[in-house]
Amino acid sequence: MTKVIHNFNAGPSILPKEVFEAASKAVLNFNDTGLSILEIGHRTSLFQPVMNEARSLVKELMGLGDKHEVLFLHGGASTQFMQVPMNLLNENDIASYTETGTWAGKAIKEARLFGHVEIAGSSKTENYTCIPDELSVSPTAAYLHITTNETIAGTQWHAIPYDCGVPLVADMSSDILSRQLDFNRFDLIYAGAQKNMGAAGVNLLVVNKEILGKVTRTIPTILDYRNHIAEGSMLNTPPVFAVYVVLLTLRWLKSQGGVAAIENRNREKANLFYNTLDALPLFHGPVATPDRSWMNAVFVMKDPALEQEFMDWCKKENMVGIKGHRSVGGFRVSMYNALTIDSVKALTDLMKEFATKKG
Ligand SMILES: *Cc1c(COP(=O)(O)O)cnc(C)c1O
């Protein structure tokens, strides 16, 4: 019997076992063709259906209407930090950004290369332990950018500023398809696949066509969203294997009941974790309660001298990926879609046991 490992990695991270099994099978023999998925042309009748199904499953799972296009692009979400302003922001115009942590900060830095950036709201002085509750967005801004889930800080937007008055752009890398949102009210959504929907190497991009074509700069062919739309996400060779893993994950998500069903499970996992955290004075969660992330929970021990011992306990119980990000310290547990409530229960049981022993 293989041992049970509780995988709390932040990214790349846990995916359903069924996905790993189907993906490895396809490497050896894709759809009983006798060929590996790694050795077939992307424009063949073998691969084209993979791309088509992946795009249409995203539309179905997100409930997207006709205005929105779904693309799979190369590179991580970090590529979108520059590709978004390159496609949407004129040199003399303003883009509005919310400053909520490391990832938002990186997006802001790149946007400044293309135009003016205003900070619509910031939690920097609170050390990114909350989501700003008041936003100030210029009505002339090209768009408002939010990071729906700050993977490192452990915060999440639970009230989306849909009515900001300008196109809404979101980095959803670490909470994509984890909860129900009004996806049609976003004008652009991007997400690196490796946190919640697949393997590293591919980006999901959902874009409202109507916001494109408004910048005056010359955009290099491969970076212009319109070219990817025109070519059905096949402008050049897509990251075929990564797209296939995304397709498998989307099929799995649908089989689980879709986004509504997974949201319920994610809510249940987060409640179990945070209720335990709040009940044990030995532990402390720095994030403001209403802004806590359901995906990435960060916490420390009130007595830092105990942290290593708790870490060792976790290790002994086959819990991986719980060490906090180097910039925050302490612990971070990621509870992405594929993580079972049993893993969260194993962790919370261990926390209780540890608290009893030390308390
Ligand atoms: C991981 C992450 C990124 C960066 O993704 P890469 O694929 O490594 O470029 C960007 N934004 C958020 C919110 C993330 O969690």
The ligand as a MOL file (V3000), in Angstrom:
LIG
                    3D

  0  0  0     0  0            999 V3000
M  V30 BEGIN CTAB
M  V30 COUNTS 15 15 0 0 0
M  V30 BEGIN ATOM
M  V30 1 C 1.8020 31.6920 -8.2370 0
M  V30 2 C 1.1890 32.9870 -8.5350 0
M  V30 3 C 1.6380 33.8170 -9.5780 0
M  V30 4 C 2.8550 33.4890 -10.4080 0
M  V30 5 O 2.6640 32.4050 -11.1930 0
M  V30 6 P 3.8380 31.8980 -12.1560 0
M  V30 7 O 3.1070 30.8790 -12.9470 0
M  V30 8 O 4.9100 31.3400 -11.2930 0
M  V30 9 O 4.2960 33.0470 -12.9580 0
M  V30 10 C 0.9800 34.9940 -9.8040 0
M  V30 11 N -0.0710 35.3700 -9.0660 0
M  V30 12 C -0.5370 34.6000 -8.0540 0
M  V30 13 C -1.7060 35.0700 -7.2630 0
M  V30 14 C 0.0920 33.3980 -7.7560 0
M  V30 15 O -0.3630 32.6510 -6.7510 0
M  V30 END ATOM
M  V30 BEGIN BOND
M  V30 1 1 1 2
M  V30 2 1 2 3
M  V30 3 2 2 14
M  V30 4 1 3 4
M  V30 5 2 3 10
M  V30 6 1 4 5
M  V30 7 1 5 6
M  V30 8 2 6 7
M  V30 9 1 6 8
M  V30 10 1 6 9
M  V30 11 1 10 11
M  V30 12 2 11 12
M  V30 13 1 12 13
M  V30 14 1 12 14
M  V30 15 1 14 15
M  V30 END BOND
M  V30 END CTAB
M  END
